[in-house]
Amino acid sequence: MRSKVANAFWAMRNLTTEEGQALYGDKFISYDEVVLQHACSTTDPRCDQGHFGPQFMTFPRAFLLRVEQSLLSVDSSIEAMPYWDMSKDSSNGEYRGTDNYIFSDGFFGDYFNGADNDYSVTNGLFAYWPVSKWDSAAAAESNLADRSTCIANQWYKGSACSATGEVFMRTNGACSEVVMRNPLSQTEGNGLGGTYELLYEQACARKPRSQLCSHGTR
């Protein structure tokens, strides 16, 4: 099943929405368009359309539903968006140190992949996942502008990396052309914003509410 899910995500990564819909139907949406929809929700000049208000109760659910429908359009045997129980990958989780650990070659790739690679994800199901470049002028003239007021009006203009000034579709402080994971980025303050150690404890859900540990990431 994990390979089916990964293959469907790679189809979303490698095809435009128009190409994917020609192959898989009108529920298909490209990964870049998923990224843009989320970015546009935060850059709408009227206010954040997805967070910090009552809309947060529904926006993530509608957003994930679109992703799930796209995955199922590629391969209906997936049946549903996979659920990740983070607690099993926490410092005391039952998957830690096993082949089922999410940050391993069989899933998301190594957690600590080395500063010499700029912490790029180079193994696992999503190894060398590309980070797209962004061209506001080209986007405004594309089919995407027909589906997005945000793009048509250029409310979102990509994110420039500090080293070269290149503009990417997502925050990319090190100007990497593939997705990075930097576990130390929050304490180092370099702005990469990678994936941090999980602070969940697997037994949290069984504790009284007053004793629940903090559910979040460092």
N, C-alpha and C positions, 0 to 999 in steps of 0.2 A: 504493500500500500504506500509506503513512504516514497518509493520510486515513482509511482503514479502521480502523487501529489507534486513531487519535485518537477516531473516532466511537464505537468500542467502549468506550473509557475514559470518554467522556462519558455513555454509557448507564449505566455503572457509577456514575458521579458523580450522575446525575439520578434514578435509580430506587432505591427501596428493594430489599432482597433479595427481599421477598415479591412486589413488582411485577415485578421482573426475572425471577424464576423462573416466574411466570405466563406471561410472554412467551417466555422463552428456555430454560426447563428448569432442573433442580435444580442444575446446575453454576454458575449465576449467583450472584455475591455482590456486594453494593454496595461502592462505594469506601469509604464511611464504615465499613463493617464490616471492610474490609481494614485501615484505620487502627487501629480498635479492637483487632483481633486482635494487631497488633504491639505496641500500647501495653499490652495486657493481659499479653503475654508478659514484659514488664519489671516489672510491678507486682504479680505474684503474690506473696503474703506468704511463700510457702514458699521461693522463690528466683527469680531470673530464669530463665524457662523457655525462652528463645531464644538466649541469649548467654553468654559467659564460662564455657564448659564444653564437654563433648563434644557436647551437644545442638546446638551451633552448626554442627556438621558436617551436620546434617540439617534443622534448622529453616528456614533461608533457602530451601532447595531445595523443601521441602514448601509453604512460604509462597508462593513464586513459582509453583509448580505450580497452586495454587488460583487465582491471578490469571490465569495462562495459560488455564486451563480456563474461567474466566469470560469472558475475551475471546473465546475460540473459540465459546462458547455464543451470543454475540451475532453473530459473523461467522466461520464456520468457514473461509472463504477466507484468513484471516490465517495459518492453518496452525501458527504457533508464536509464542511470545514473541519480539519482536525483540531482537537482541543489539547492544549499544552498544560499539564499540571506541573507548574513550576516547582512545587514543593518537593517533587521527587528528584529534582536536579539541584536542590539546595545543598548547603554545606553538610547537612546531616541526612540528605535524601537517599532513598534506597537505590537510585540509579547512579549516584556519584561513584566514580571509579569503575564503572562497568561499561559494556558495549552499548548499553541503552542511554548513557549520558548524552544529553542533547548537544553539548559542545564537543562532539567527537566526529571522526571521519564518516561515520554512518549517518549523521544528521546534519548539524549546522556548521561543522568544521571546528577545528581546535579553538579553545578559548584563549590561550596564550600562544600566539603564533609568531612572536618575535619582533623586536623593534627593527631588525634589519630588513624586514618586509613591510615596514610601516604598519604592522599589524593587519595587513591585508588578509582576507579570507581566501586561502589557497587550497583548501581541501574540503571534503564534505559534499553534500548534495548541491550546494550553491557556490562552489568554488569559482573564483574569478567573476562573480556577478558584476556586470558592468554598471557604472554610474554614468548616466547620459549627460552629454553636454546640453546647454540651453541656449537658444537663440530666440529672443522675444519677437523680433521682426518676422522671422520665419513662422513662429507659432501663430502670430496674429493673422497670417495669411493662409494658415492650414485649415483642414477640416475640423480640427479641434476647436477653433474659434467659433464654429457654428454651434457647438455643443456647450460652450463655456463663456458666459459673460465676463468672467474673470480674465480669461486669456484674450478675448476680443478687446478688452479695455486695458490689457497689460497691467492688471493689478499685481500679478505675480511676474517677477522678472528674473527668476533664478537666484542662485547664491554664488557669489564670486569667492574663489579661494584666495587666500592672502599671498601665497608664494608667487603665483604667476598671473593672477587676475583673471584666469579662465573662469567662465560661468558654467556651473553645473546645475542639474535639476534638483539637487539636494545639498544640504550643508556638507562641505567637503574641505575642511581646513588644510589638509595635506595635499590637495589636488590629485588624489589618487583616482585612477580610472576604473578601479574595482572597489567593491565594498570593503571597508576596514572595520576592525574591532579592536579597540584599545582599552583594555580593562583598567588602566591607570589614568585615563584622561581626565576624570573629574578631579583627582587630587593634583595632577600635574598642571591643570589649568590651560591645556593647549587647545581646548575647544573642539576636539574631535567628537566628543559625545558618544563614545562607543557603548559596549555592553558591560555592565558592572556586575560584580558578584551578587548573587541572589541572597537576600537576607531572610527569606522564608525559612521556617522550620517545619519539617514535615508534620509534626504533631500539632501545629497551631490550631487547626480547625477543631480539634477535640478539647481545647482549653476553654474555661469560662471566658466570657467576653472581656471581663476586667483583666484577664491575664494574656490576652492575645498579643503576639509579637507584632512588630511593625511590618506590614505587608508592602513591600516596595523594593527598590533597588538602590544601591549605594551610589 
